Structure formats: structure tokens, C-alpha cells
Amino acid sequence: MASPRQLYRRADDWARGLSRVRYALLTGAVVTASVLAVGVLLDTSTMVQAVTMGITMAVLYYAFDVNAEDD
């Protein structure tokens, strides 16, 4: 079985290989799911906040291309 460090590196390499759009969409989906999960744990309604945060993060990650290699 792979160690947690190897699993992290494999996932990181996979994510870094994604295109700019796919990386931004993945980030938006993860953020949306995370905010929804916290809302469920805290027993609050966070649907609008989760979707808004996901869209905002996806737009920011696309606009600033944080996954780009520095030249």
C-alpha cells in the first residue's frame, strides 16, 4: 500500500497536469463541497454561500492561473 506522502504526490502531479479551466473547475467543486459539508456539520443552510464561494474561487483560480509554472 502506498504511503500518504506518495498518494499526495500522485494527486498533486495529476492536478498540476490539468488544464487551466479544469483546474479552476476542480477547485470550485472542492470549495463548494467543503462549504456544504461544513454547513451540514453545523446544521445551517449554506447552499447559496457554498455555490457563491465555489464560483468565486473558480473565477479567481482561472484569472490568476495559480497552477502555472514560473519561468
Rosetta blueprint (number, residue, H / E / L):
1 M L
2 A L
3 S L
4 P H
5 R H
6 Q H
7 L H
8 Y H
9 R H
10 R H
11 A H
12 D H
13 D H
14 W H
15 A H
16 R H
17 G L
18 L L
19 S L
20 R H
21 V H
22 R H
23 Y H
24 A H
25 L H
26 L H
27 T H
28 G H
29 A H
30 V H
31 V H
32 T H
33 A H
34 S H
35 V H
36 L H
37 A H
38 V H
39 G H
40 V H
41 L H
42 L L
43 D L
44 T L
45 S L
46 T L
47 M H
48 V H
49 Q H
50 A H
51 V H
52 T H
53 M H
54 G H
55 I H
56 T H
57 M H
58 A H
59 V H
60 L H
61 Y H
62 Y H
63 A H
64 F H
65 D L
66 V L
67 N L
68 A L
69 E L
70 D L
71 D L
